[in-house]
Amino acid sequence: MTPLAAIVALITISSAFLGLIFFCFNLWYRFKKLERQAAYRQEDTAMMFLCLRGCLEGLIENGCNGTVKEALKTLNAYTDNKAAGLNGKGAHNAA
């Protein structure tokens, strides 16, 4: 093997290795970004549930009955089940 061919082979192998390292880092960075976005969305969803609960309770205080009470019971049951899932009964726990 000529010295030029050895240098070319070394450059090719090192480029492939650096490309693999860059790919792995980029993948790791994307996963971290998705985790941050998921946490942000979870906070937004929790805030919307609290606002919805407040609206439904306000409607009940103003005399709205029937489907409003059913909606509040369903919302309370849903949030209670979600909270129970986050306390250790879910598929995974937040670290």
trRosetta pair geometry for C-beta under 8 A, 3 or more apart (Angstrom, degrees):
i j d omega theta_ij theta_ji phi_ij phi_ji
1 5 5.1 -122 -172 85 88 124
1 6 5.4 102 132 -59 119 92
1 9 7.9 -27 -173 -2 140 144
2 5 4.7 93 56 7 82 103
2 6 7.1 -146 93 -6 43 86
3 6 5.6 -54 -148 36 35 114
3 7 6.4 36 154 -20 67 103
4 7 5.7 -53 -149 35 32 110
4 8 6.4 32 153 -17 65 106
5 8 5.6 -52 -145 38 33 112
5 9 6.2 34 154 -20 65 106
6 9 5.7 -54 -146 38 30 112
6 10 6.3 32 154 -19 64 107
7 10 5.7 -54 -147 37 31 112
7 11 6.3 30 154 -18 65 106
8 11 5.8 -54 -147 37 30 110
8 12 6.3 31 153 -21 64 107
9 12 5.6 -54 -146 36 30 113
9 13 6.3 27 157 -16 65 107
10 13 6.0 -55 -144 38 29 107
10 14 6.2 23 159 -13 64 110
11 14 6.0 -59 -142 42 27 106
11 15 6.1 31 157 -22 64 109
12 15 5.8 -55 -146 35 27 111
12 16 6.5 25 156 -17 62 106
13 16 5.8 -55 -149 36 31 110
13 17 6.3 30 153 -18 64 108
14 17 5.6 -54 -145 39 34 113
14 18 6.2 32 157 -16 67 106
15 18 5.9 -55 -144 41 29 108
15 19 6.2 34 153 -23 63 107
16 19 5.6 -53 -148 35 30 115
16 20 6.5 32 153 -20 63 103
17 20 5.7 -52 -151 33 32 111
17 21 6.6 30 151 -16 64 104
18 21 5.6 -51 -147 37 36 112
18 22 6.2 37 153 -19 66 105
19 22 5.7 -53 -146 38 31 111
19 23 6.2 35 153 -22 64 105
20 23 5.6 -51 -146 34 31 114
20 24 6.4 30 155 -18 64 104
21 24 5.9 -55 -149 36 31 110
21 25 6.4 30 154 -17 65 107
22 25 5.8 -56 -147 38 31 111
22 26 6.2 31 155 -20 65 109
23 26 5.8 -57 -147 38 28 111
23 27 6.3 29 154 -19 64 107
24 27 5.7 -54 -148 36 30 112
24 28 6.3 32 153 -19 64 106
25 28 5.6 -55 -148 37 32 112
25 29 6.3 33 153 -20 66 106
26 29 5.6 -52 -146 35 31 113
26 30 6.5 33 154 -20 63 104
27 30 5.8 -53 -150 34 31 111
27 31 6.6 30 153 -17 64 104
28 31 5.9 -56 -151 35 31 110
28 32 6.5 31 153 -18 65 105
29 32 5.8 -54 -149 36 32 111
29 33 6.4 34 152 -20 65 106
30 33 5.6 -55 -149 36 33 113
30 34 6.4 33 153 -18 66 105
31 34 5.7 -53 -147 37 33 111
31 35 6.4 36 153 -21 64 104
32 35 5.6 -53 -150 34 33 113
32 36 6.6 33 153 -18 65 102
33 36 5.8 -53 -151 34 33 110
33 37 6.4 30 152 -16 65 106
34 37 5.6 -55 -145 39 34 111
34 38 6.2 36 154 -22 66 105
35 38 5.7 -52 -145 34 31 112
35 39 6.5 31 155 -18 63 104
36 39 5.9 -55 -151 35 31 110
36 40 6.4 31 152 -19 65 106
37 40 5.6 -54 -148 37 34 113
37 41 6.3 34 154 -18 66 105
38 41 5.7 -53 -146 38 32 111
38 42 6.3 36 153 -24 64 104
39 42 5.6 -52 -149 32 32 114
39 43 6.7 33 152 -18 63 102
40 43 5.8 -53 -154 34 33 111
40 44 6.5 33 149 -17 65 106
41 44 5.5 -53 -148 38 36 113
41 45 6.2 37 154 -21 68 105
42 45 5.7 -51 -145 36 31 112
42 46 6.4 33 154 -20 63 104
43 46 5.8 -53 -148 35 31 111
43 47 6.5 31 153 -18 64 106
44 47 5.7 -57 -150 36 32 111
44 48 6.4 31 153 -18 66 105
45 48 5.7 -52 -147 36 33 111
45 49 6.5 36 153 -20 65 102
46 49 5.7 -52 -151 34 32 112
46 50 6.6 33 151 -18 64 103
47 50 5.7 -52 -151 35 34 112
47 51 6.4 32 152 -17 66 105
48 51 5.6 -54 -146 39 34 111
48 52 6.1 36 154 -20 67 106
49 52 5.6 -53 -144 38 31 112
49 53 6.2 34 155 -22 64 104
49 75 6.8 165 -156 -170 91 108
49 79 5.8 135 172 -87 144 124
50 53 5.7 -52 -147 34 30 112
50 54 6.5 32 153 -19 63 105
51 54 5.6 -54 -151 35 32 112
51 55 6.4 33 152 -19 65 104
52 55 5.6 -52 -148 35 33 112
52 56 6.3 30 155 -16 66 106
52 75 6.4 -152 114 -133 117 151
53 56 5.9 -56 -147 39 31 108
53 57 6.2 28 155 -17 65 108
53 72 7.0 95 -138 -135 68 85
53 75 6.0 -172 -87 128 84 140
53 76 7.5 96 -120 -71 116 76
53 79 7.8 -23 -66 -15 133 156
54 57 5.8 -55 -144 39 29 109
54 58 6.2 32 155 -21 64 107
55 58 5.7 -56 -149 36 29 113
55 59 6.5 30 153 -19 64 103
56 59 5.7 -51 -149 34 34 111
56 60 6.5 34 152 -19 64 103
56 68 5.8 169 -154 -173 84 87
56 71 5.8 -142 -123 99 136 108
56 72 4.4 170 141 -79 137 98
56 75 6.8 161 12 24 162 150
57 60 5.6 -51 -149 35 35 112
57 61 6.4 38 151 -20 65 103
57 72 6.8 109 -67 -120 64 138
58 61 5.6 -51 -148 35 33 113
58 62 6.5 26 154 -13 64 107
59 62 5.7 -61 -150 41 33 107
59 64 4.1 -34 163 43 94 137
59 68 4.9 -126 110 -149 127 148
60 63 7.9 122 -178 -12 30 8
60 64 6.1 -83 -85 66 36 80
60 65 7.3 77 -130 -89 73 53
60 68 5.8 -174 -69 125 79 123
60 69 6.2 95 -105 -80 118 78
60 72 6.7 -20 -42 -26 136 156
64 68 4.5 67 124 -2 110 158
65 68 6.5 -121 -145 46 8 105
65 69 5.9 -2 -157 -16 59 120
66 69 6.6 133 59 24 15 97
66 70 7.1 -35 149 -2 45 107
67 70 5.3 -54 -145 41 40 115
67 71 6.0 45 154 -25 70 103
68 71 5.7 -51 -147 34 30 112
68 72 6.5 30 152 -18 63 105
69 72 5.7 -53 -147 36 33 111
69 73 6.4 33 154 -18 65 105
70 73 5.8 -55 -148 37 31 111
70 74 6.3 31 154 -18 65 107
71 74 5.7 -55 -146 38 31 111
71 75 6.2 32 154 -19 65 107
72 75 5.7 -53 -143 38 30 112
72 76 6.2 31 156 -18 64 106
73 76 5.8 -54 -145 38 29 110
73 77 6.3 29 155 -18 64 107
74 77 5.8 -55 -146 37 30 110
74 78 6.2 30 154 -20 64 107
75 78 5.7 -55 -146 36 30 112
75 79 6.3 22 159 -12 66 107
76 79 6.1 -57 -142 41 28 104
76 80 6.1 30 157 -20 64 110
77 80 5.8 -56 -145 38 28 112
77 81 6.3 28 156 -18 64 106
78 81 5.9 -57 -150 36 29 109
78 82 6.4 26 153 -17 64 107
79 82 5.5 -52 -145 38 35 113
79 83 6.2 36 155 -21 66 105
80 83 5.7 -53 -145 37 31 110
80 84 6.3 32 154 -19 64 105
81 84 5.7 -52 -146 36 32 111
81 85 6.4 35 152 -21 63 105
82 85 5.6 -55 -151 35 32 114
82 86 6.6 27 153 -17 65 105
83 86 5.8 -56 -149 37 34 108
83 87 6.6 31 153 -22 65 108
84 87 5.8 -59 -149 33 34 111
84 89 5.5 -7 146 36 83 137
85 89 5.3 -88 -113 81 42 90
85 90 3.7 77 172 -74 83 96
86 90 5.9 27 -77 -18 33 137
86 93 7.5 104 -166 -130 52 68
86 94 7.0 2 -155 -1 96 109
88 93 6.4 5 -100 -86 51 123
90 93 6.7 135 64 -77 106 57
